[in-house]
């Protein structure tokens, strides 16, 4: 297939591009500058100049491909408007479209407590009030897939880790560098289910090749709660890990990051992806990412 990656210069997009290129697909990636061109080329894709602010150009570029992976990040309304335009722009052409959502949509504020709720792909849930509008975008994409106008699907990743790219671990290491210890909120028993970025990239390939239009796919390999993660980071740096309350969390991480990252629990399962796509993750232990040089640099440890 000729596949376009929107967000090819990002952490996830670059891994998806690399996986698809290795599988023999013709992969292109949108790029906004010569510097970004180099990043796209490094992932095995061909850089094509484009910007989501110019939707007509993006849709024209999509029309020269068999499939598009949307792995970019926009504000929620802009994201919806962009996916609406894309779905209309390639309607009736047999185009395959994968929209990247996220299990933050499922998140519940627990302030550090564990939640027994754990959601498979099509389980009912109450959307997060912070990013619940993304469910509207997911529904738009899935309905386009069900209608047959576009072979559209949604991938809803949990916490992504591997190769030094886990945003949650980056927060812990940055916090350690600023505070001299590693904080977690409340009991620290809350968590996001997780997946290694290379396993997630493999799921994208399987969905593009064999996915069912209108489907939603999760990609879950394991779970590690915040307290265990914080203690592992602290051990790596020779520091202490400790519980903080919400007010201190806001001072350390900011209100949004405290609410979305440290105060919530988001547990998910991926039976449809495993059954329908035959997806089997190879990396199960997030703690093997502890100590990566990228993280240690954030804590002021360049050794």
Buried (B, 14 or more C-beta within 10 A) or exposed (E): BEBBBBBBBBBBBBBBBBBBBEBEBBBBBBBBEEEBBEBBBEBBBBBBBBEBEEBEBBBEBBEEBBBBBBBBEBEBEEBBBBBBBBBEBBBEEEBBBBBBBBBBBBBBBBBBBBBEBBBBBEEEBEBBEBBEBBBBBBEBBBBBBEEEBBBBBBBBBBBBBBEBBBEBBBBBBBBBBEBEBBBBBBBBBBBBBBBBBBBBBBBBBBBBBEBBBBBBBBBBBBBBBBBBBBBBBBBBBEBBBBBBEBEBBBEBBEEEBBBBBBBBBBBBBBEBBBEBBEBEBEBEEBBEBBBBEBBBBBBEBEE
